[in-house]
Amino acid sequence: MFILLIIAAFLIPSPYVILSPGNPQNVLGSAITISGTKVYPTTGELSVTSVLVTDPDSYITGFDVLYAW
């Protein structure tokens, strides 16, 4: 009986919203442009990250909650 309750807890949708980091995007070349002066090549990155937020009405299982944790 306990095993069935655990399985049901992982399969029944949960009323949670998951916040997780998105993929970093290198925007050094596309976001910054300089004209009218000498420009030196860059070797680094300027990464911008995004945040992924799920919809409160989305289907989130216990597995999704554990994976996001």
C-alpha positions as CSV (number, residue, x, y, z in Angstrom):
1,M,0.0,0.0,0.0
2,F,2.9,2.4,0.9
3,I,4.5,1.7,-2.5
4,L,1.3,2.5,-4.3
5,L,1.0,5.8,-2.5
6,I,4.6,6.7,-3.4
7,I,4.0,5.9,-7.1
8,A,0.8,7.9,-7.1
9,A,2.6,10.9,-5.5
10,F,5.0,10.9,-8.4
11,L,2.4,10.5,-11.1
12,I,-0.4,12.8,-9.9
13,P,0.0,16.4,-11.1
14,S,1.4,18.8,-8.5
15,P,0.3,22.4,-8.1
16,Y,3.8,23.8,-8.4
17,V,5.6,26.2,-10.6
18,I,9.2,25.3,-11.5
19,L,11.9,27.9,-11.9
20,S,15.1,26.7,-13.6
21,P,18.0,28.4,-15.3
22,G,17.9,28.7,-19.1
23,N,20.9,28.2,-21.4
24,P,23.6,30.8,-21.5
25,Q,23.9,32.8,-24.7
26,N,27.1,34.5,-25.8
27,V,26.1,38.0,-26.9
28,L,29.5,39.7,-27.1
29,G,29.6,39.9,-30.9
30,S,25.9,40.6,-31.5
31,A,25.0,43.0,-28.6
32,I,28.1,45.3,-28.6
33,T,29.2,47.0,-31.8
34,I,31.8,49.8,-32.1
35,S,32.3,51.9,-35.1
36,G,34.6,54.9,-35.9
37,T,37.6,53.6,-34.0
38,K,40.1,50.7,-34.0
39,V,38.5,47.5,-32.6
40,Y,40.6,44.7,-31.1
41,P,39.5,41.1,-31.3
42,T,38.0,39.6,-28.1
43,T,38.8,36.3,-26.5
44,G,36.2,36.2,-23.8
45,E,32.4,35.8,-23.6
46,L,29.6,37.9,-22.4
47,S,27.0,35.4,-21.5
48,V,23.3,36.2,-20.7
49,T,21.2,33.7,-19.0
50,S,17.4,33.4,-19.0
51,V,15.0,31.9,-16.4
52,L,12.5,29.2,-17.4
53,V,9.2,29.5,-15.5
54,T,6.5,26.9,-16.0
55,D,2.8,27.8,-16.2
56,P,0.8,27.1,-13.0
57,D,-1.7,25.1,-15.1
58,S,1.0,22.9,-16.6
59,Y,1.3,19.1,-15.8
60,I,4.1,18.7,-13.3
61,T,4.7,15.3,-11.8
62,G,6.7,14.4,-8.7
63,F,9.6,13.4,-11.0
64,D,9.7,16.9,-12.4
65,V,9.7,18.5,-9.0
66,L,12.6,16.2,-7.9
67,Y,14.5,16.9,-11.1
68,A,14.1,20.7,-10.7
69,W,15.2,20.5,-7.0
